[in-house]
Amino acid sequence: MSFCAQWMPVSAMLAVNFAFAIVNLLLKKALDEGLNHLIIVTYRQAISAVFLTPIAFFWERKSRIEITARVICHLFFSALVGLRITLAQFLFLIGLEYTSATFSCAFLNMAPVFTFILALPFGLEKLNMESKAGRAKILGTLICVFGALLLMFYRGMQLTHPHSKATENHVNLMTSPEKPKNWAAGSVLLAAGSLMWSSWFLMQARIGKTFPFQYSSTAILSFFGAIQSAILSLILERKISMWVLKGKLEIISVVYAGMVGSGLCYVGMSWCVKQKGPVFTSAFTPFTQIFVAFFEFSILHEQVYLGSLLGSILVIIGMYTLLWGKKKEANESLRKQNQEAEEGEDCNSVSQVIPVTTRSS
């Protein structure tokens, strides 16, 4: 049981990031074919809500507590800022269109650092510069930020060789023409989306304490996300034709992103936040980039550049330096608690040894 309890969150997050990698690849191709960003968000959240509502009703109907107005308010704002819901997803999709799937995932690796920075003023994280753990967290944050700046402002030379002409012709026949990239604008949008995703982790950690029902909360999140996205879509674009999905790729991308990306994956992430906390959950983000890089280079034949490689490596190093500091800090705190508990037990045992005297009548 202890082995399963230890490895279940790890297995869940690996599966979640693998599914997210497929979502990013599918949405990248759908965006290149001209599908509107907000239409993707709206359909995706609507499909997720329809898919999860019956599951939440039958699975959690006996244990679910009453949904209060406070919980509804928290879920509404969580839907507004979450990465794959409404505003943050809109920013992320535009950044994805301007760059590439692998490049966009590099910015998602900054989620643990953003989560740590945002948690400091709320008292959810502590920082002691006199300890090794505190210095490691600061160093990891600085390395990660430097890696992100390298991603934004330096592209570098191309590291991979173009494929043969026959292969390129085959790829051009099978895929749509790629849209022009804007790496600077895409970087800013992706950084903003990652910042919002980090805030979602903190909000979800708070929601999980008051309403610990993953299926119900995710279904409500998706419902709010669909309403918010639809309103934003009607404000920015009023063409009826943009709501029509064209071709199998667009339909498959939206359905898969809704049922798996915004449905089951969000349930898994909410469960992991509840079990292990927001920083542990966000620590698995680099696996999305690893999966995407493999699929993108082998299937979509995207090229790899020096700046993207160096920036991604620095971001991952900084992220795990931060996590190492957090783990060391947690171990030190646990050791102090054990010492205090042992000292308390010793004091209790000494106080209970009372000399007994007898009287002779």
C-alpha positions as CSV (number, residue, x, y, z in Angstrom):
1,M,0.0,0.0,0.0
2,S,2.8,2.4,0.8
3,F,4.5,1.6,-2.5
4,C,1.3,2.3,-4.4
5,A,0.7,5.5,-2.4
6,Q,4.2,6.7,-3.3
7,W,4.2,5.9,-7.0
8,M,0.6,6.6,-7.9
9,P,1.0,10.4,-8.0
10,V,4.2,10.0,-10.1
11,S,2.4,7.7,-12.6
12,A,-0.6,10.0,-12.7
13,M,1.5,13.0,-13.5
14,L,3.5,11.2,-16.2
15,A,0.3,10.1,-17.9
16,V,-1.1,13.7,-17.6
17,N,1.9,15.2,-19.2
18,F,2.0,12.6,-22.0
19,A,-1.6,13.5,-22.8
20,F,-0.9,17.2,-22.7
21,A,1.9,16.7,-25.2
22,I,-0.5,15.1,-27.6
23,V,-3.0,18.0,-27.0
24,N,-0.3,20.6,-27.8
25,L,0.7,18.8,-31.0
26,L,-2.9,18.5,-32.2
27,L,-3.8,22.1,-31.4
28,K,-0.7,23.4,-33.1
29,K,-1.7,21.7,-36.3
30,A,-5.3,22.9,-35.9
31,L,-4.1,26.5,-35.4
32,D,-1.9,26.3,-38.5
33,E,-5.0,25.3,-40.5
34,G,-6.8,28.5,-39.3
35,L,-9.0,27.4,-36.4
36,N,-9.8,30.3,-34.1
37,H,-8.2,30.3,-30.6
38,L,-11.3,31.2,-28.6
39,I,-13.4,28.6,-30.6
40,I,-10.9,25.9,-29.4
41,V,-11.2,27.1,-25.8
42,T,-15.0,27.2,-25.9
43,Y,-15.6,23.8,-27.6
44,R,-12.9,22.3,-25.4
45,Q,-14.4,23.4,-22.1
46,A,-18.0,22.6,-23.3
47,I,-16.9,19.0,-24.2
48,S,-15.1,18.6,-20.9
49,A,-18.2,19.8,-18.9
50,V,-20.5,17.4,-20.8
51,F,-18.1,14.5,-20.4
52,L,-17.4,15.0,-16.7
53,T,-20.9,16.0,-15.4
54,P,-22.4,12.5,-15.4
55,I,-19.2,11.0,-14.0
56,A,-19.2,13.5,-11.1
57,F,-22.9,13.0,-10.5
58,F,-22.7,9.2,-10.1
59,W,-19.2,8.9,-8.7
60,E,-19.4,11.6,-6.0
61,R,-23.1,12.0,-5.3
62,K,-23.0,10.2,-1.9
63,S,-19.9,11.8,-0.5
64,R,-20.1,15.3,-2.1
65,I,-20.9,18.1,0.4
66,E,-23.1,21.1,-0.4
67,I,-21.6,23.5,-2.9
68,T,-21.6,26.9,-1.3
69,A,-21.5,30.4,-2.9
70,R,-17.9,30.7,-1.8
71,V,-16.8,27.5,-3.5
72,I,-18.6,28.7,-6.7
73,C,-16.8,32.0,-6.6
74,H,-13.4,30.4,-6.2
75,L,-14.1,28.0,-9.1
76,F,-15.3,30.9,-11.3
77,F,-12.0,32.8,-10.8
78,S,-10.0,29.6,-11.1
79,A,-11.6,29.0,-14.4
80,L,-10.8,32.5,-15.5
81,V,-7.0,32.2,-14.9
82,G,-6.3,28.5,-15.4
83,L,-3.9,27.6,-18.1
84,R,-6.3,25.5,-20.2
85,I,-9.3,27.7,-19.4
86,T,-10.3,31.1,-20.8
87,L,-7.8,33.9,-20.6
88,A,-4.6,31.9,-19.9
89,Q,-5.4,29.3,-22.5
90,F,-6.2,32.1,-25.0
91,L,-2.7,33.6,-24.4
92,F,-1.1,30.2,-24.5
93,L,-2.7,29.3,-27.9
94,I,-1.7,32.6,-29.5
95,G,1.9,32.0,-28.2
96,L,1.8,28.5,-29.5
97,E,0.7,29.7,-33.0
98,Y,3.6,32.3,-33.1
99,T,6.2,29.7,-32.0
100,S,6.3,25.9,-31.8
101,A,5.0,23.2,-29.5
102,T,8.4,22.4,-28.0
103,F,9.3,26.1,-27.5
104,S,5.9,26.8,-25.8
105,C,6.4,23.9,-23.4
106,A,9.7,25.4,-22.3
107,F,7.8,28.3,-20.8
108,L,5.5,25.9,-19.0
109,N,8.6,24.6,-17.2
110,M,8.7,27.9,-15.3
111,A,5.4,27.0,-13.5
112,P,7.2,25.8,-10.3
113,V,9.3,29.0,-10.1
114,F,6.3,31.2,-10.7
115,T,4.3,29.1,-8.2
116,F,7.1,29.6,-5.6
117,I,7.3,33.4,-6.2
118,L,3.5,33.8,-6.0
119,A,3.3,31.7,-2.9
120,L,5.8,33.8,-0.9
121,P,3.6,36.9,-0.2
122,F,0.7,34.6,0.7
123,G,2.7,32.8,3.3
124,L,2.4,29.4,1.5
125,E,6.2,29.3,1.1
126,K,9.0,30.3,3.5
127,L,12.4,31.6,2.6
128,N,15.5,31.4,4.9
129,M,18.6,32.8,3.3
130,E,20.8,31.5,6.0
131,S,20.1,27.8,5.1
132,K,21.2,25.8,2.1
133,A,17.6,25.1,1.2
134,G,16.8,28.8,1.1
135,R,19.8,29.7,-1.0
136,A,19.1,26.8,-3.4
137,K,15.5,28.1,-4.0
138,I,16.8,31.6,-4.8
139,L,19.5,30.2,-7.1
140,G,17.0,27.9,-8.9
141,T,14.7,30.9,-9.4
142,L,17.4,33.0,-10.9
143,I,18.7,30.2,-13.2
144,C,15.1,29.6,-14.4
145,V,14.5,33.3,-15.1
146,F,17.7,33.5,-17.0
147,G,16.8,30.5,-19.1
148,A,13.5,32.1,-19.9
149,L,15.2,35.3,-21.0
150,L,17.5,33.3,-23.2
151,L,14.5,31.6,-24.8
152,M,12.9,35.0,-25.5
153,F,15.8,36.9,-26.9
154,Y,18.2,34.4,-28.4
155,R,17.4,31.9,-31.1
156,G,20.9,30.8,-32.3
157,M,21.9,28.5,-35.0
158,Q,20.0,25.5,-36.3
159,L,21.2,22.3,-34.7
160,T,19.3,19.7,-36.8
161,H,19.7,19.1,-40.5
162,P,16.8,19.6,-42.8
163,H,15.2,16.4,-44.1
164,S,15.6,15.3,-47.7
165,K,13.6,16.9,-50.4
166,A,11.5,13.8,-50.8
167,T,10.6,13.8,-47.2
168,E,9.8,17.5,-47.3
169,N,7.5,17.0,-50.2
170,H,5.8,14.2,-48.4
171,V,5.3,16.3,-45.3
172,N,4.0,19.2,-47.3
173,L,1.4,17.0,-48.8
174,M,0.3,15.6,-45.5
175,T,0.3,18.9,-43.5
176,S,-0.9,22.4,-44.0
177,P,1.5,25.3,-44.7
178,E,3.1,26.6,-41.5
179,K,2.2,30.1,-40.5
180,P,5.0,32.8,-40.0
181,K,6.4,32.8,-36.5
182,N,6.9,35.7,-34.2
183,W,9.2,34.5,-31.4
184,A,9.4,37.7,-29.4
185,A,5.6,38.2,-29.2
186,G,5.0,34.5,-28.7
187,S,7.5,34.4,-25.8
188,V,5.7,37.3,-23.9
189,L,2.3,35.6,-24.4
190,L,3.6,32.2,-23.2
191,A,5.3,33.8,-20.1
192,A,2.0,35.5,-19.2
193,G,0.1,32.2,-19.7
194,S,2.6,30.3,-17.5
195,L,2.2,33.0,-14.8
196,M,-1.5,32.5,-14.8
197,W,-1.1,28.7,-14.7
198,S,1.0,29.1,-11.5
199,S,-1.7,31.1,-9.9
200,W,-4.2,28.3,-10.8
201,F,-2.1,25.8,-8.8
202,L,-2.4,28.1,-5.7
203,M,-6.1,28.6,-6.2
204,Q,-6.6,24.9,-6.7
205,A,-4.7,24.0,-3.5
206,R,-7.1,26.3,-1.6
207,I,-10.2,24.9,-3.4
208,G,-9.1,21.3,-2.7
209,K,-9.2,22.0,1.1
210,T,-12.8,23.3,1.1
211,F,-14.2,21.2,-1.8
212,P,-12.1,18.0,-2.3
213,F,-14.1,16.5,-5.1
214,Q,-12.0,16.4,-8.3
215,Y,-14.7,15.4,-10.8
216,S,-17.3,17.9,-9.6
217,S,-14.9,20.8,-9.3
218,T,-13.4,20.1,-12.8
219,A,-16.9,19.8,-14.3
220,I,-17.8,23.2,-12.8
221,L,-14.5,24.7,-13.9
222,S,-15.1,23.5,-17.5
223,F,-18.7,24.9,-17.5
224,F,-17.5,28.3,-16.3
225,G,-14.6,28.2,-18.8
226,A,-17.0,27.4,-21.7
227,I,-19.3,30.3,-20.7
228,Q,-16.4,32.8,-20.3
229,S,-14.8,31.8,-23.6
230,A,-18.1,32.0,-25.5
231,I,-18.7,35.5,-24.2
232,L,-15.2,36.6,-25.0
233,S,-15.5,35.0,-28.5
234,L,-18.7,36.9,-29.3
235,I,-17.1,40.2,-28.1
236,L,-14.0,39.8,-30.3
237,E,-15.4,37.9,-33.3
238,R,-19.0,37.8,-34.5
239,K,-18.6,35.6,-37.6
240,I,-20.9,32.5,-37.5
241,S,-18.7,30.6,-39.9
242,M,-15.8,30.5,-37.4
243,W,-17.8,28.1,-35.2
244,V,-17.9,25.4,-37.9
245,L,-15.2,22.8,-37.5
246,K,-13.7,21.8,-40.8
247,G,-12.1,18.5,-41.4
248,K,-11.2,15.5,-39.2
249,L,-8.1,17.1,-37.7
250,E,-10.1,20.0,-36.1
251,I,-12.8,17.7,-34.8
252,I,-10.3,15.2,-33.4
253,S,-8.2,18.0,-31.8
254,V,-11.1,19.7,-30.1
255,V,-12.7,16.5,-28.9
256,Y,-9.5,15.0,-27.6
257,A,-8.5,18.3,-26.0
258,G,-11.8,18.6,-24.3
259,M,-12.3,15.0,-23.0
260,V,-8.7,14.3,-22.1
261,G,-6.8,17.6,-21.9
262,S,-9.4,19.6,-20.0
263,G,-11.3,16.7,-18.5
264,L,-9.3,13.7,-17.3
265,C,-6.0,15.5,-17.0
266,Y,-7.5,18.3,-14.9
267,V,-9.0,15.6,-12.6
268,G,-5.6,14.0,-12.3
269,M,-3.8,17.3,-11.6
270,S,-6.4,18.3,-9.0
271,W,-5.9,14.9,-7.3
272,C,-2.1,15.3,-7.3
273,V,-2.4,18.9,-5.9
274,K,-4.5,17.5,-3.1
275,Q,-2.1,14.6,-2.4
276,K,1.3,16.2,-2.9
277,G,0.8,19.9,-3.1
278,P,1.0,22.5,-6.0
279,V,4.9,22.5,-6.3
280,F,5.1,18.7,-6.6
281,T,2.4,18.7,-9.3
282,S,4.0,21.5,-11.3
283,A,7.4,19.8,-11.1
284,F,6.4,17.3,-13.8
285,T,5.9,20.0,-16.4
286,P,9.2,19.3,-18.2
287,F,8.0,15.9,-19.2
288,T,5.5,17.6,-21.5
289,Q,8.3,19.3,-23.3
290,I,10.3,16.0,-23.5
291,F,7.3,14.2,-25.1
292,V,6.5,17.1,-27.4
293,A,10.1,17.5,-28.6
294,F,10.3,13.8,-29.5
295,F,7.0,13.8,-31.4
296,E,7.5,17.2,-33.0
297,F,10.9,16.4,-34.4
298,S,10.1,12.8,-35.5
299,I,6.5,13.5,-36.8
300,L,6.2,17.2,-37.6
301,H,9.9,17.6,-38.6
302,E,10.4,20.8,-36.6
303,Q,14.0,22.1,-36.4
304,V,15.9,22.5,-33.1
305,Y,17.8,25.8,-32.5
306,L,20.7,26.5,-30.0
307,G,18.8,29.2,-28.1
308,S,15.8,27.0,-27.5
309,L,18.0,24.1,-26.4
310,L,20.1,26.1,-24.0
311,G,17.2,28.0,-22.6
312,S,15.2,24.8,-22.0
313,I,18.1,23.2,-20.2
314,L,18.6,26.2,-17.9
315,V,14.9,26.4,-17.1
316,I,14.9,22.7,-16.2
317,I,18.1,23.0,-14.1
318,G,16.7,26.0,-12.3
319,M,13.4,24.3,-11.7
320,Y,14.9,21.2,-10.1
321,T,17.4,23.3,-8.1
322,L,14.4,25.0,-6.6
323,L,12.7,21.6,-5.9
324,W,15.8,20.2,-4.3
325,G,15.8,23.2,-2.0
326,K,12.2,22.6,-1.1
327,K,12.8,18.9,-0.5
328,K,15.8,19.6,1.8
329,E,13.7,22.2,3.6
330,A,10.9,19.7,4.1
331,N,13.4,17.1,5.4
332,E,14.9,19.6,7.9
333,S,11.4,20.5,9.1
334,L,10.5,16.9,9.5
335,R,13.7,16.2,11.5
336,K,13.0,19.1,13.9
337,Q,9.5,17.8,14.4
338,N,10.7,14.3,15.2
339,Q,13.3,15.7,17.6
340,E,10.7,17.8,19.4
341,A,8.4,14.8,19.6
342,E,11.1,12.6,21.1
343,E,12.0,15.3,23.6
344,G,8.3,15.6,24.6
345,E,8.1,11.9,25.1
346,D,11.2,11.9,27.3
347,C,9.8,14.6,29.4
348,N,6.5,12.8,29.8
349,S,8.2,9.6,30.8
350,V,10.3,11.3,33.4
351,S,7.3,13.1,34.9
352,Q,5.4,9.9,35.2
353,V,8.1,8.2,37.3
354,I,6.8,9.2,40.8
355,P,8.4,7.7,43.9
356,V,5.9,5.7,46.0
357,T,6.2,5.7,49.8
358,T,4.3,3.5,52.2
359,R,3.1,4.3,55.7
360,S,3.2,1.8,58.5
361,S,0.1,1.9,60.7
